[in-house]
Amino acid sequence: MPITEFFSMTPKFKEFLILDLIDRNKKITQRKISKEISVSVSMVNQYLESYTEEGFLSKEYKSSKTVKYFLTDKGKERKRVLNIGYLSAAQKIYTQAKEEILEFLKSVSNKGFKKLIFYGAGEVAEIFLQTINDNNKLNIDVVGVIDDDLLKQDKKICGFKIESSSILNNKKHDGVLVSSYTNNETIHNKLFELKYPKEKIIYFFGQYNEEV
C-alpha cells in the first residue's frame, strides 16, 4: 500500500514526497509526480517553482517546453529533515499498532490459546509475529503459519515457514489466529469448509470477534 493512504497530504508531506521522487528519479516528469501525489500537473509546477525559489531545486532546460529539476545540496538537506519527521510519525503509529497487538495477544493467551497457528502470511501476520519475537515474556508459541497462496508457501516470514492448511491436521495447537484483513472472510469460509472448530478460531478483525 502506498504511504499516501495513511498520511494526510499536508504541505510538508507533499514537499517531502516531491523532493524524494525527484531525488530517486532524475528523469521523472511533472505528470508522473502529479499521479504519485494525486494533485494536478499545474499544482506540481507551482510546487516546483516554489522549491526552486527556496533553493531546494535547480533547473535544467532541455528545450523551450521541457525542464528538468535536480535537488541542490540545500534540497538534499531539506529532504533529510523532512524524512526524519516522517520517520518519527511513522514510528509512533507503528509503536501504537504493536502495543494494541500486544494487548490482544495477552488476552488470547489468558483465554488458554498458548500454541497458535497463524492463517494469512501478509503484513498483518508480519507485525504479529515480530511482536511475538520481540516479547519473550508473552506466553504464546507459534507452531505454524498458513497461507493459501502457492507462491508464498515454503518461504519464510519472520523466521517461520509458510505452509498449506494441511498442517491443521498434523500440528498440535490450541487455535488458529486469522492474521489477514483483506482475506478475513475468505479464511473464515475456508475454515468452515474444513469443519475446523469455530471455538478455536481467533479473529483480530471483523464481525467474528464475538466468537473469540
Number of C-alpha atoms within 10 A of each C-alpha: 5 8 9 14 8 10 12 10 15 9 10 12 18 18 18 19 21 22 24 18 18 19 18 10 10 12 12 14 18 21 14 13 19 17 13 14 17 13 14 13 16 12 12 22 15 11 16 21 17 13 18 18 11 11 15 22 22 16 14 10 10 9 8 6 6 9 12 17 22 19 22 16 12 13 21 17 13 17 21 15 12 19 16 11 15 15 11 12 12 15 12 11 13 13 11 12 14 17 13 11 18 17 11 14 22 15 12 19 17 12 10 12 21 19 18 24 24 22 28 24 27 15 13 16 21 15 17 19 20 14 18 21 16 9 11 9 8 15 16 20 16 16 17 22 26 24 21 16 12 11 9 17 16 13 13 13 17 14 10 16 16 24 21 17 17 10 14 17 9 7 13 13 18 16 22 26 22 25 29 22 18 12 13 19 16 12 19 19 12 13 19 12 9 12 9 16 11 15 10 16 21 23 20 18 14 10 10 15 11 8 11 14
